[in-house]
Amino acid sequence: MAAKILPVVKLATKVTIAGGALYVAYGSGLLGSSEQGSVALGKAKAAIPPAVQEWMKYFGLEAQLPTIPTVEFSPVQAWNSGVRKTISTLSEAPTNVVGYTNQGFQYMKDLTK
């Protein structure tokens, strides 16, 4: 009996953990727009160091955490520049293919002379 129930309990546990993680990610704005993601990242940067300090005091560890480096990175700008570059590359692809094809034909002609 227990051998039949154990796989069901394992599956239910995994589904519950995955659903909880998805719920928390959606609630914190990680699955929203890039602006919501930036806000969630700022909240995480503000909340994690105090939580780690509290756990270190709880377990009796006396170590000094290194400071978090400040990186001037905007996910919004990175996303937009990536989208622009991808669309630009796709729009230039037919012209580039024609140019590379002509270069290949010219190379083959030069080899056969």
PALO-708393 format. One line per 3 residues: their letters; for each residue x, y, z of C-alpha. Coordinates in steps of 0.2 Angstrom, whole numbers, plus 2048, in hexadecimal, padded with zeros to 3 digits. Layout:
residues N
A> X/Y/Z  ...
***
This chain:
residues 113
MAA> 800/800/800  80E/80C/805  817/808/7F5
KIL> 809/80E/7EB  806/81E/7F5  818/824/7F5
PVV> 81A/829/7E3  809/833/7E4  810/83C/7F3
KLA> 820/83F/7EB  817/846/7DC  80C/851/7E6
TKV> 81A/858/7F0  824/85C/7E0  814/864/7D8
TIA> 811/86E/7E8  823/875/7E9  822/87A/7D6
GGA> 811/882/7D8  817/88C/7E7  827/892/7DE
LYV> 81C/897/7CF  810/8A0/7DB  81E/8A9/7E4
AYG> 827/8AE/7D3  816/8B4/7CC  812/8BE/7DC
SGL> 823/8C6/7DD  822/8CC/7CB  82F/8C1/7C3
LGS> 824/8BB/7B6  81D/8CC/7B1  825/8D9/7A6
SEQ> 837/8DF/7A7  832/8ED/7B2  82A/8E2/7BF
GSV> 83A/8D6/7BE  845/8E5/7C2  83A/8EA/7D1
ALG> 83B/8D8/7D7  84E/8D7/7D5  84F/8E7/7DF
KAK> 844/8E0/7ED  84F/8D0/7ED  85F/8DA/7EE
AAI> 858/8E3/7FD  851/8D3/806  85E/8C6/804
PPA> 86D/8CD/80E  863/8D0/81E  85B/8BF/81D
VQE> 86C/8B7/81B  873/8C1/82A  864/8BB/834
WMK> 867/8A9/830  87A/8AB/834  875/8B2/845
YFG> 869/8A3/847  876/896/843  884/89F/84D
LEA> 88F/8A3/83E  899/8B3/840  89F/8B6/82E
QLP> 89E/8C6/825  895/8C5/814  89E/8CE/805
TIP> 895/8DE/7FF  88A/8DC/7F0  892/8E4/7E1
TVE> 889/8F1/7D9  886/8EE/7C7  87D/8FB/7BC
FSP> 873/8EF/7B2  861/8F2/7AC  858/8E2/7A7
VQA> 84C/8ED/79D  85A/8F5/792  862/8E4/790
WNS> 852/8DC/78A  84E/8EA/77E  85F/8EB/777
GVR> 85F/8D8/774  84E/8D9/76C  854/8E7/761
KTI> 864/8DE/75C  85A/8CE/758  84D/8D7/74D
STL> 85B/8E0/744  864/8D0/740  855/8C8/73A
SEA> 850/8D6/72F  862/8D7/728  863/8C4/725
PTN> 85D/8C4/713  869/8D1/70D  877/8C9/716
VVG> 873/8B8/70F  873/8C0/6FD  884/8C8/701
YTN> 88C/8B8/708  885/8AE/6F9  88D/8BA/6ED
QGF> 89E/8BA/6F6  89D/8A7/6F5  899/8A7/6E3
QYM> 8A7/8B3/6E0  8B3/8A8/6EA  8AF/899/6E0
KDL> 8B1/8A2/6D0  8C2/8A8/6D5  8C7/896/6DA
TK> 8C2/88F/6C9  8CC/89C/6BF
***
